[in-house]
Amino acid sequence: MTAGELHIPEDAMRRLAEMRPGQATSLFTSDLSVNEFLLVREAGFRPLGLVLGSSIYHVGFQMGRWNKNQELTTLSQAMYHARELAMSRMEAEADQLGADGIVGVRLEIEFKEFGTDLAEFIAVGTAVKSDHPTPEGGSWRNNRNQPFTSDLSGQDFWTLIQAGYAPLAMVMGTCVYHIAHQRFWQAMGNIGQNVELPQFTEALYDARELAMSRMQAEAEQYHAEGIVGVDLRSHGHRWGGHTTEFFAIGTAVRPLREDHHIPTPQLVLPLTD
């Protein structure tokens, strides 16, 4: 989709135009730390600018059965689509800068006080461009001709490139799940005992598995070799104690060469206390 179709504000387009390489007044902005910035430069990538995407989304309502473990598909779809909109707008901003990728991506959610069902989904990262093509002479962009995205730190990004891998995209999967309540006599029977609660175990296991499998399915669409830096989170948000979102996210990667020599770590002694 184009920047116009994704509804990127005109002010953002003007800011990006001023930062585009080749402009007389161009300068880069970045949320990378000094160490991360230097390592990204050492890996052969120049920061172009801070890019972001935002989506304020009304999260719908879905009733779960009191005594049944079940996915709340309406909420799962809402949480996924809102994040996808934010990510797509961030990628479109990077595309406007002619970037090869985005590093250090942060994906955050903030529920707003002016609406109990309104949440802002924000994606922020630093757009970068490579000084050189890939070792095989190709583009650093992914197989959809989009800038790659990665939530790896600058240090991990440098190590990944040095070891002969390239990031493809941040891939994610989500599942909003209603966990069944215990019946009164079940709860009373557990008092004072060490006992597994099978319905709770099965619910959480199932929900995590759904989120993980959806993340893996996204990576397969990019023809990735694997996913690194996977983070599996649990969010209660504002749905109550028996409804939880399980969210899986990581960076899908592809090999740049057949050998994957990893640089030997060097000992560094701090000079401070």
C-alpha angles and dihedrals in degrees: 000000000000126000090255093052090051091052098237107179120252091238089058091050091052091049091050092048090056092050096046111119114262096038116127092231098035118140132163129240123199142174091209117118117243091260092047092048092052093047092049088052089047088053088058101259128122119210111237102181149305111286128190144178129200137188126180104203135187106226109213129224128253127176119225123205109258096230101032134088106225143147115249096222096185091059093042090054092047094051092047097045094048092052091046091054092052092047093047092052091049090050090049090054090051089049090055088057092050090243125172092209151336122248133192093026117186120197113195139172126209124181112217127232092219091067129022091210096043121099131176115220112201130189117189131174146136117269113222138186126206122238090213139027121256117282090264090052096253137120125285089222119102127256091274090058089246126131109269116248127211136173092198119123119251089258094051091044091054091048092049093053093044090052092055103260132117129204117244107182145320106265125197145179131192139191127183107202136187112217113210120246119239117248115249097254091046091055092046091050092057095055111121094003136110101228137144116244102220097191091054092045092049092047096052093041092051094047094050091047092053092051093047094047092051091051090051091049089056091051091052090056088060091048089239124177091216148325123257132192094026114187119193111196136182120212126186093186108172102314100101134255098299098049118072137168118223111200126188122191136167145141118273112216140193131201119257095192140003097251117064106196110181115209114246110255114247124221113243121191116201116229093210131075 
